[in-house]
Amino acid sequence: MDPRLTRELKNDPATPFRASTSHLHHTWAKTYFSRPELYIQPHSIEEIQKVVTLARKCRRRLVTVGCSHSPSDLTCTSSWMVNLDHYNKILHVDKTSKVVVMEAGIRLHELGRQLREVGLALPNIGSIDHQSIAGALATATHGSSIRHGTLAQSVLGLKIMLANGRTVSCSREHNLDLYRAALVSLGAIGIITEVTYQMTDAFNIEWLQSLHPLDEIILEWDKGLWTENEFTRIWWLPYMKKAIKWTASKTDRQEHPPVANVWSGKLGYHIYHVLLYFSQWVPRILPALERFVTNVQYGFKNGLGGTAVQDGHTGLLMNCLYSQFVNEWAIPLDRGPEAINRMSAWLNRDDETARIPVSSKGIYVHAPIEVRVTDNSMTQPRPHLDNTTPDGPTLYLNATLYRPYGCDPPCRGRYYEAFEYLMKELGGRPHWAKNFMTVTKEEFHNMYPEMGDWLRVRNELDPGGMFVGDWHRRNLLPEGDRPSSLPLGEKEKMTTSAIAEGQKWSGHMPAKGLSPQTSEESFEMMHGAEAERSILFHNSNDSGDEEGEEL
């Protein structure tokens, strides 16, 4: 640990600073690795405030991480990494209104378990529950139901620790601009410390899955495919030209688990993994592998497949299997049939129908392609960076590519280039947490008319760039934002090959080094005036601490 930081810590020995210098960070899929200077796990709001104060003094960037499920370099840093796994308590439960207040580090699986004990549940959830509640909100996580929007739809209020060490509240009634910016914050506004969430009564779902010709799915598109059941998702099998339809509705029936299948257990898992690894060198086996997995591992032909009754939280989850790249885009639901037909044509070498100016010769991809839906159009106010369709239901297409035993698939470059070309043409926006490849900064600003509002809030609250990384610079920040205007912002230094064929990421901190004042004065002298002028701070200091008070 830097001896200058050690000296600063002596000023407040009563408040713990729980930091490690040996942490190796990696994304869940091990697509990126980085080694933060410090890995910090605070247990209280006082400890979080101490981290922010010391970061100001020592001119360090802060990155907050949960499970790191996002496979991009969004969470990579060579500076200080903050993990809130120990800041994870449920603070208040109102069973009458079904409103729950929680610390932001709580993981969704633990939240679901504790809610079940008091007869409550999250109204909707994505395919996994490893994330923290704050992390899931930061990147616009969603499930698959036309009766629900993204998870942010149920957020009633937030508390955020800002770069100046103050905690600010926001909601639909209070600090609205901050609320809309923070609902999809991408980690660039501050540290979300508390979430107030509208829950629902605990429920069971009865689900069933069935195999259908793709043409049948397309014909059913506007005839109840997405509306007959509360939850629906599709797994599209592009070479078989079929799809697995999974539907679920709430039920009062008692739980009964799905029927066990030897191919859906460890044996099937490892056999499929080995075959995917073999396909790295012989990609043309992938269409046959798709048929094998469908007919053997799933164990059913056209018609009814598995069924079960499970508690809603568990039943909505799915197994992601292996390390993977995920490239998911949101497009208007009514453009779905065109998107599927044209992408299907491209994958099956019908260039005339596909009308995608990228060669598909020699390209073979993994199955399935996941198809999900939400409707956030009735949610008001909307997050500034909401990627859903503002005037109707949204379809999500997720082009997943597995990384068997850590190996990157050879088709990735051209496949994602073609997929993203089509998504852009159909008015799509990429999921913030995924592996989009071809989107430019200019395109992002054209996709989001309210990007300027989000940037204005971000820059008012963090003028020094304490929460800005190279990912934000590359994708969002205007070219006019010079490094000198964000002295705490981190820039990528290099990426090199790392463990399991992932990328080892390292960053550069332009302002790294202890402030000459070795006190909060260094921050206040540079940015205090801007912070005080911001209307977002007006009567919003929940922490009650004076600006210059030492922790």
Summary of the structure (lengths in Angstrom):
residues: 551
radius of gyration: 23.8
end to end distance: 19.7
largest distance: 71.6
contacts: 1891
relative contact order: 0.16
helix: 32%
strand: 24%
